[in-house]
Amino acid sequence: MPKEQQQPKSNGNKERPELTKKQYERELRKLQTKLVEMQEWVRATGAKIAVVFEGRDAAGKGGVIHRIMERVSPRIFRHVALPAPTEREKSQLYIQRYLKEMPAAGEATLFDRSWYNRALVEHVMEFCSDKQYEQFLRMCPAFESLLRNNGILLIKYWFEVSEKEQHKRFQKRIEDPMRHWKLSPMDLESHRRWYDYSRARDAMFEATDTPQSPWYVVQTDDKERARLNCIAHLLNAVPWKKIAHEKITLPKRQGPKGYKEPDWPYHWISQKY
């Protein structure tokens, strides 16, 4: 077994001045504008991008994905969050259900959890055998090399949250009825098995943090900064260029040519607001 590593250290966010809501929204808008510009490059060049989001439970992966998807086209940026495998999928090659989600030309796929489930939750919760787990760690770098050789740009993010902050977020999910849906039995187990997940993370990094497909670690105790930092890194990790567009002018509307609005009893909704 690989040597246990310490929890990744903070990148110094605690020393920085507080980020106001106004500052956060201003910076987020700038980054989202660049994402839309990058989207045009992806579409125009036929680029294929796969972004993996993994990490501790309650580390903020969903929040980052939501901010990426907020202003882009879902036809180009695809959010993939697969449910538990069916009995049929369990009988297939483990990687098979992820292969069909890989981006085609002109697409960017965001994997909200990924094939790394085998190295993390499946291993910790004993949903797979030791043999299956060890085979996965051995074959994963070759699989990711296959993706690169087929023109897919693979970017992998690990979201790290402190033990104290994760506990605080889980407690909020318990206390806030609007967040109950975010709390699953697996979340409760991940809280209990903090060090089991630490060991699984360490072994995964040792086997799959390669020069060709490195893991980029996002410190997420400050969720707003984490969102900005991750999106900024993604924009730098993709070699995109701004695409020039012709000036767009709205065409003149056609004339009514005798059309008149009918006196129809429309079922208007109530204007409560």
C-alpha positions as a Markdown table, in Angstrom:
| # | Residue | x | y | z |
|---|---|---|---|---|
| 1 | Met | 0.0 | 0.0 | 0.0 |
| 2 | Pro | 1.2 | 3.5 | -0.7 |
| 3 | Lys | 2.6 | 5.6 | 2.1 |
| 4 | Glu | 0.0 | 7.8 | 3.8 |
| 5 | Gln | 0.3 | 11.4 | 3.0 |
| 6 | Gln | -0.8 | 14.4 | 5.0 |
| 7 | Gln | -3.9 | 16.4 | 4.1 |
| 8 | Pro | -3.1 | 18.9 | 1.4 |
| 9 | Lys | -2.1 | 22.2 | 2.9 |
| 10 | Ser | -4.1 | 25.4 | 2.4 |
| 11 | Asn | -2.8 | 27.7 | -0.3 |
| 12 | Gly | -3.0 | 30.7 | 2.0 |
| 13 | Asn | -6.6 | 31.9 | 1.5 |
| 14 | Lys | -7.0 | 32.5 | 5.3 |
| 15 | Glu | -4.4 | 35.3 | 5.1 |
| 16 | Arg | -6.3 | 37.2 | 2.4 |
| 17 | Pro | -8.8 | 40.0 | 3.1 |
| 18 | Glu | -12.5 | 39.1 | 3.1 |
| 19 | Leu | -14.1 | 38.9 | -0.4 |
| 20 | Thr | -17.2 | 41.0 | -0.5 |
| 21 | Lys | -20.3 | 39.8 | -2.3 |
| 22 | Lys | -20.0 | 42.7 | -4.7 |
| 23 | Gln | -16.3 | 41.8 | -5.5 |
| 24 | Tyr | -17.2 | 38.1 | -5.9 |
| 25 | Glu | -20.1 | 38.8 | -8.3 |
| 26 | Arg | -18.0 | 41.2 | -10.3 |
| 27 | Glu | -15.1 | 38.7 | -10.7 |
| 28 | Leu | -17.5 | 35.8 | -11.4 |
| 29 | Arg | -19.2 | 37.8 | -14.2 |
| 30 | Lys | -15.8 | 38.4 | -15.8 |
| 31 | Leu | -14.9 | 34.7 | -15.7 |
| 32 | Gln | -18.3 | 33.6 | -17.0 |
| 33 | Thr | -17.9 | 36.1 | -19.9 |
| 34 | Lys | -14.6 | 34.4 | -20.7 |
| 35 | Leu | -16.2 | 30.9 | -20.5 |
| 36 | Val | -18.7 | 32.0 | -23.1 |
| 37 | Glu | -15.8 | 33.2 | -25.3 |
| 38 | Met | -14.1 | 29.8 | -24.7 |
| 39 | Gln | -17.3 | 28.0 | -25.6 |
| 40 | Glu | -17.2 | 29.7 | -29.0 |
| 41 | Trp | -13.6 | 28.5 | -29.5 |
| 42 | Val | -14.6 | 24.9 | -28.5 |
| 43 | Arg | -17.5 | 25.0 | -31.0 |
| 44 | Ala | -15.5 | 26.6 | -33.9 |
| 45 | Thr | -12.4 | 24.4 | -33.6 |
| 46 | Gly | -14.1 | 21.1 | -32.7 |
| 47 | Ala | -12.2 | 20.8 | -29.5 |
| 48 | Lys | -13.0 | 17.9 | -27.1 |
| 49 | Ile | -12.6 | 18.7 | -23.4 |
| 50 | Ala | -13.3 | 16.4 | -20.4 |
| 51 | Val | -13.2 | 17.9 | -16.9 |
| 52 | Val | -13.3 | 15.6 | -13.9 |
| 53 | Phe | -14.6 | 17.0 | -10.6 |
| 54 | Glu | -13.7 | 14.8 | -7.6 |
| 55 | Gly | -13.2 | 15.5 | -3.9 |
| 56 | Arg | -14.5 | 15.3 | -0.4 |
| 57 | Asp | -18.2 | 15.3 | 0.1 |
| 58 | Ala | -19.5 | 18.8 | 0.8 |
| 59 | Ala | -16.3 | 20.3 | -0.7 |
| 60 | Gly | -18.3 | 22.5 | -3.2 |
| 61 | Lys | -17.9 | 20.6 | -6.5 |
| 62 | Gly | -21.6 | 21.2 | -7.4 |
| 63 | Gly | -21.3 | 24.9 | -6.7 |
| 64 | Val | -18.4 | 25.3 | -9.2 |
| 65 | Ile | -20.1 | 23.2 | -11.9 |
| 66 | His | -23.3 | 25.3 | -11.4 |
| 67 | Arg | -21.4 | 28.6 | -11.9 |
| 68 | Ile | -19.7 | 27.2 | -15.0 |
| 69 | Met | -22.9 | 26.0 | -16.5 |
| 70 | Glu | -24.9 | 29.1 | -15.6 |
| 71 | Arg | -24.1 | 31.2 | -18.7 |
| 72 | Val | -23.0 | 28.6 | -21.3 |
| 73 | Ser | -24.9 | 26.5 | -23.7 |
| 74 | Pro | -25.8 | 23.0 | -22.4 |
| 75 | Arg | -25.4 | 21.8 | -26.0 |
| 76 | Ile | -21.7 | 22.5 | -25.8 |
| 77 | Phe | -21.0 | 22.2 | -22.1 |
| 78 | Arg | -22.5 | 18.9 | -20.8 |
| 79 | His | -22.9 | 18.2 | -17.1 |
| 80 | Val | -22.7 | 14.5 | -16.5 |
| 81 | Ala | -23.6 | 13.1 | -13.0 |
| 82 | Leu | -24.3 | 9.4 | -13.4 |
| 83 | Pro | -26.5 | 7.5 | -10.9 |
| 84 | Ala | -25.5 | 4.2 | -9.4 |
| 85 | Pro | -24.9 | 1.6 | -12.1 |
| 86 | Thr | -27.7 | -0.7 | -13.1 |
| 87 | Glu | -27.4 | -4.5 | -12.9 |
| 88 | Arg | -26.7 | -4.5 | -16.7 |
| 89 | Glu | -24.0 | -1.8 | -16.3 |
| 90 | Lys | -22.4 | -3.8 | -13.5 |
| 91 | Ser | -21.9 | -6.7 | -15.9 |
| 92 | Gln | -20.1 | -4.5 | -18.4 |
| 93 | Leu | -16.6 | -3.3 | -18.5 |
| 94 | Tyr | -16.3 | -0.9 | -15.6 |
| 95 | Ile | -15.2 | 2.0 | -17.7 |
| 96 | Gln | -17.9 | 1.4 | -20.4 |
| 97 | Arg | -20.6 | 3.7 | -19.1 |
| 98 | Tyr | -18.2 | 6.6 | -18.9 |
| 99 | Leu | -16.9 | 6.1 | -22.4 |
| 100 | Lys | -20.3 | 6.9 | -23.9 |
| 101 | Glu | -20.3 | 10.2 | -22.1 |
| 102 | Met | -17.0 | 11.4 | -23.6 |
| 103 | Pro | -17.1 | 14.6 | -25.6 |
| 104 | Ala | -17.6 | 14.7 | -29.3 |
| 105 | Ala | -16.0 | 17.4 | -31.4 |
| 106 | Gly | -17.1 | 20.8 | -30.2 |
| 107 | Glu | -18.1 | 19.7 | -26.7 |
| 108 | Ala | -16.9 | 20.1 | -23.1 |
| 109 | Thr | -18.0 | 17.4 | -20.7 |
| 110 | Leu | -18.0 | 18.1 | -16.9 |
| 111 | Phe | -17.9 | 14.9 | -14.9 |
| 112 | Asp | -19.6 | 15.4 | -11.5 |
| 113 | Arg | -17.9 | 12.4 | -10.1 |
| 114 | Ser | -16.3 | 10.0 | -12.6 |
| 115 | Trp | -14.6 | 6.7 | -13.1 |
| 116 | Tyr | -12.6 | 7.6 | -9.9 |
| 117 | Asn | -15.6 | 6.3 | -7.9 |
| 118 | Arg | -13.8 | 3.0 | -7.9 |
| 119 | Ala | -10.8 | 4.4 | -6.2 |
| 120 | Leu | -12.8 | 6.3 | -3.7 |
| 121 | Val | -16.4 | 5.5 | -2.6 |
| 122 | Glu | -16.5 | 1.9 | -4.0 |
| 123 | His | -13.2 | 1.1 | -2.4 |
| 124 | Val | -14.0 | 2.7 | 1.0 |
| 125 | Met | -17.5 | 1.3 | 1.2 |
| 126 | Glu | -16.3 | -2.1 | -0.1 |
| 127 | Phe | -18.6 | -2.0 | -3.2 |
| 128 | Cys | -15.8 | -3.5 | -5.2 |
| 129 | Ser | -13.2 | -6.2 | -4.5 |
| 130 | Asp | -9.6 | -5.5 | -3.7 |
| 131 | Lys | -8.7 | -7.1 | -7.0 |
| 132 | Gln | -11.0 | -4.7 | -8.9 |
| 133 | Tyr | -9.7 | -1.8 | -7.0 |
| 134 | Glu | -6.0 | -2.6 | -7.6 |
| 135 | Gln | -6.7 | -3.3 | -11.3 |
| 136 | Phe | -8.3 | 0.1 | -11.7 |
| 137 | Leu | -5.4 | 2.0 | -10.2 |
| 138 | Arg | -3.0 | 0.1 | -12.5 |
| 139 | Met | -5.1 | 0.7 | -15.7 |
| 140 | Cys | -6.2 | 4.2 | -15.1 |
| 141 | Pro | -3.1 | 6.1 | -16.4 |
| 142 | Ala | -3.3 | 4.0 | -19.6 |
| 143 | Phe | -7.0 | 4.8 | -20.0 |
| 144 | Glu | -6.3 | 8.5 | -19.6 |
| 145 | Ser | -3.4 | 8.2 | -22.1 |
| 146 | Leu | -5.9 | 6.6 | -24.5 |
| 147 | Leu | -8.2 | 9.7 | -24.1 |
| 148 | Arg | -5.3 | 12.1 | -24.8 |
| 149 | Asn | -4.2 | 10.0 | -27.9 |
| 150 | Asn | -7.8 | 10.4 | -29.2 |
| 151 | Gly | -7.7 | 14.2 | -29.0 |
| 152 | Ile | -9.5 | 14.7 | -25.7 |
| 153 | Leu | -8.1 | 17.3 | -23.4 |
| 154 | Leu | -8.5 | 15.9 | -19.9 |
| 155 | Ile | -8.4 | 18.2 | -16.8 |
| 156 | Lys | -8.8 | 16.7 | -13.3 |
| 157 | Tyr | -9.8 | 18.6 | -10.2 |
| 158 | Trp | -9.7 | 17.4 | -6.6 |
| 159 | Phe | -11.7 | 19.5 | -4.1 |
| 160 | Glu | -10.3 | 19.5 | -0.6 |
| 161 | Val | -12.1 | 20.8 | 2.4 |
| 162 | Ser | -10.9 | 20.8 | 6.0 |
| 163 | Glu | -12.4 | 18.4 | 8.5 |
| 164 | Lys | -13.9 | 21.3 | 10.5 |
| 165 | Glu | -15.5 | 22.9 | 7.5 |
| 166 | Gln | -16.9 | 19.7 | 6.2 |
| 167 | His | -18.5 | 19.0 | 9.6 |
| 168 | Lys | -20.0 | 22.5 | 9.6 |
| 169 | Arg | -21.5 | 22.1 | 6.1 |
| 170 | Phe | -23.0 | 18.7 | 6.9 |
| 171 | Gln | -24.6 | 20.2 | 10.0 |
| 172 | Lys | -26.2 | 22.9 | 7.9 |
| 173 | Arg | -27.6 | 20.3 | 5.6 |
| 174 | Ile | -29.2 | 18.6 | 8.6 |
| 175 | Glu | -30.6 | 21.8 | 10.1 |
| 176 | Asp | -31.8 | 23.6 | 6.9 |
| 177 | Pro | -34.9 | 22.0 | 5.2 |
| 178 | Met | -33.9 | 23.5 | 1.9 |
| 179 | Arg | -30.6 | 21.4 | 2.0 |
| 180 | His | -32.0 | 18.1 | 3.2 |
| 181 | Trp | -31.9 | 16.7 | -0.3 |
| 182 | Lys | -28.1 | 17.2 | -0.4 |
| 183 | Leu | -27.6 | 14.8 | 2.5 |
| 184 | Ser | -27.4 | 11.1 | 1.6 |
| 185 | Pro | -26.4 | 8.0 | 3.6 |
| 186 | Met | -23.1 | 8.1 | 1.7 |
| 187 | Asp | -22.5 | 11.6 | 3.1 |
| 188 | Leu | -23.0 | 10.4 | 6.6 |
| 189 | Glu | -20.6 | 7.6 | 6.0 |
| 190 | Ser | -18.0 | 9.9 | 4.5 |
| 191 | His | -18.2 | 12.1 | 7.6 |
| 192 | Arg | -17.6 | 9.0 | 9.8 |
| 193 | Arg | -14.9 | 7.6 | 7.6 |
| 194 | Trp | -12.8 | 10.7 | 7.2 |
| 195 | Tyr | -9.5 | 8.9 | 7.4 |
| 196 | Asp | -10.5 | 6.0 | 5.3 |
| 197 | Tyr | -11.2 | 8.5 | 2.5 |
| 198 | Ser | -7.9 | 10.2 | 3.3 |
| 199 | Arg | -6.1 | 6.9 | 2.7 |
| 200 | Ala | -8.1 | 6.3 | -0.5 |
| 201 | Arg | -7.3 | 9.8 | -1.8 |
| 202 | Asp | -3.6 | 9.3 | -1.0 |
| 203 | Ala | -3.4 | 6.0 | -2.9 |
| 204 | Met | -5.3 | 7.4 | -5.8 |
| 205 | Phe | -3.0 | 10.4 | -6.1 |
| 206 | Glu | 0.1 | 8.1 | -5.9 |
| 207 | Ala | -1.2 | 6.0 | -8.8 |
| 208 | Thr | -2.9 | 8.6 | -11.0 |
| 209 | Asp | -1.3 | 12.0 | -10.4 |
| 210 | Thr | 0.9 | 11.7 | -13.5 |
| 211 | Pro | 2.8 | 14.4 | -15.4 |
| 212 | Gln | 0.5 | 13.8 | -18.4 |
| 213 | Ser | -2.8 | 13.9 | -16.3 |
| 214 | Pro | -2.1 | 15.7 | -13.1 |
| 215 | Trp | -4.6 | 16.3 | -10.3 |
| 216 | Tyr | -5.2 | 20.0 | -9.6 |
| 217 | Val | -6.2 | 20.6 | -6.0 |
| 218 | Val | -8.8 | 23.2 | -5.1 |
| 219 | Gln | -8.8 | 24.5 | -1.5 |
| 220 | Thr | -12.5 | 25.0 | -0.8 |
| 221 | Asp | -13.0 | 26.2 | 2.8 |
| 222 | Asp | -13.8 | 29.6 | 1.3 |
| 223 | Lys | -16.4 | 28.5 | -1.3 |
| 224 | Glu | -16.6 | 31.8 | -3.2 |
| 225 | Arg | -12.8 | 32.0 | -3.7 |
| 226 | Ala | -12.7 | 28.3 | -4.6 |
| 227 | Arg | -15.3 | 29.0 | -7.4 |
| 228 | Leu | -13.3 | 31.9 | -8.8 |
| 229 | Asn | -10.0 | 30.1 | -8.5 |
| 230 | Cys | -11.2 | 26.9 | -10.2 |
| 231 | Ile | -12.9 | 28.7 | -13.1 |
| 232 | Ala | -9.8 | 30.9 | -13.6 |
| 233 | His | -7.6 | 27.8 | -13.7 |
| 234 | Leu | -9.8 | 26.1 | -16.2 |
| 235 | Leu | -9.7 | 29.1 | -18.5 |
| 236 | Asn | -5.9 | 28.9 | -18.3 |
| 237 | Ala | -5.7 | 25.2 | -18.8 |
| 238 | Val | -7.6 | 25.2 | -22.1 |
| 239 | Pro | -5.5 | 26.8 | -25.0 |
| 240 | Trp | -8.5 | 28.8 | -26.3 |
| 241 | Lys | -8.5 | 32.0 | -28.3 |
| 242 | Lys | -11.2 | 34.6 | -28.7 |
| 243 | Ile | -13.1 | 34.0 | -32.0 |
| 244 | Ala | -13.9 | 37.1 | -34.0 |
| 245 | His | -17.6 | 37.5 | -34.9 |
| 246 | Glu | -19.3 | 39.5 | -37.7 |
| 247 | Lys | -21.5 | 42.3 | -36.5 |
| 248 | Ile | -25.1 | 41.1 | -35.9 |
| 249 | Thr | -28.0 | 43.3 | -37.0 |
| 250 | Leu | -31.6 | 42.4 | -36.3 |
| 251 | Pro | -33.6 | 42.1 | -39.6 |
| 252 | Lys | -36.6 | 44.4 | -40.1 |
| 253 | Arg | -39.9 | 42.9 | -39.0 |
| 254 | Gln | -42.4 | 41.9 | -41.7 |
| 255 | Gly | -45.6 | 43.9 | -42.1 |
| 256 | Pro | -48.8 | 42.5 | -40.7 |
| 257 | Lys | -50.4 | 42.0 | -44.2 |
| 258 | Gly | -53.9 | 42.2 | -42.7 |
| 259 | Tyr | -53.2 | 40.1 | -39.5 |
| 260 | Lys | -55.3 | 41.1 | -36.5 |
| 261 | Glu | -55.0 | 39.8 | -32.9 |
| 262 | Pro | -57.9 | 37.4 | -32.2 |
| 263 | Asp | -60.3 | 38.1 | -29.3 |
| 264 | Trp | -59.3 | 34.8 | -27.6 |
| 265 | Pro | -60.1 | 34.0 | -23.9 |
| 266 | Tyr | -56.5 | 33.4 | -23.0 |
| 267 | His | -55.9 | 31.6 | -19.6 |
| 268 | Trp | -53.5 | 34.2 | -18.2 |
| 269 | Ile | -51.7 | 33.3 | -15.0 |
| 270 | Ser | -52.2 | 35.5 | -11.9 |
| 271 | Gln | -49.8 | 38.3 | -11.5 |
| 272 | Lys | -48.8 | 37.9 | -7.9 |
| 273 | Tyr | -45.5 | 39.6 | -8.2 |
